Amino acid sequence: MMDEDLKKRIDAQDQMIGKIYISVEKTRKYFLWTMIGTIAMFVLPLFGLMFAIPKFISIINQSYSSINSLGL
C-alpha cells in the first residue's frame, strides 16, 4: 500500500518536473532571442554610423572649403 502510494507520488512529481523543464527551456530561448535582437538593434546602427559620420564630415568640409574659396 505504501509503495504504491509512493510510486504514484514520484510519477506525479516526474511529470511536473518534465513540464517545468519544458517551460524553463521555452523561457531560456525567449531570453536568448531577446538578447540577440537587442544586441543586433544596438550594433547594426553603430556599424552604419561608422560609415555615415565620415561621409557627413567630408560633405561639411567640402561645403566649408567652397565657402572659403568664394571669400565669404
N, C-alpha and C positions, 0 to 999 in steps of 0.2 A: 504494500500500500504506500509506504513512504517512498520507495524507489520510483514508483510510477508517478507520484505527485512531483517528486524532484525532477524527473526526466521531463515532464510537461513544462515545468518552470524553466528549465535550461533550454528547451526547444523554443519557448516563447522569447526568452532573452536573446537567443541566437537570431531569431527573426528580427527583433527590434534592433539589434546591433547591425544587422545587414542593412536595414532601412536607414539607420543613422549614417552608416558608411556611404551609402549612395547619396544621401543629402549633403554630406560633407564634401564629397568629390564634386558634386554639381556646384557648390559654393566656391570651392577652390578654383575650378575652371572659370567661373564668373569673375572672380577677383583677378585671375591671371589675364583674361582678355580685357578687363577694365584697365589694368595696369599697362598692358601693351598699347591699348588705344590712347591712354593718357600720354604715354611716352611719345607715341607717334605724332600726336597733335601738338606736342611741345618741340620735338626735334625737327620735324619737317619744316615748320616755319623758320627755324634757325638756319637751316641749310638754304632756304630761299633768301633770307636776309644776307647771307654770306655773299650772294651774287648780286642782290639788288642794291645794297648800300654802296659798294664801289661804283656801280653804274650811275647811281644818283650823284655821287660825289664828282665823278668825271663830267656829268652834264652840268653841274653847278660851276665847276672850274672853267668849262668851256664858255658858259654864259658870262662869267666874270671877266674872262680874258677878252671876249668880244666887246664887252662894255669898255674895258680899259683901252682897247685898241681904237675905239671911237673917240677917246679922250673925254668921256663923260665922268 
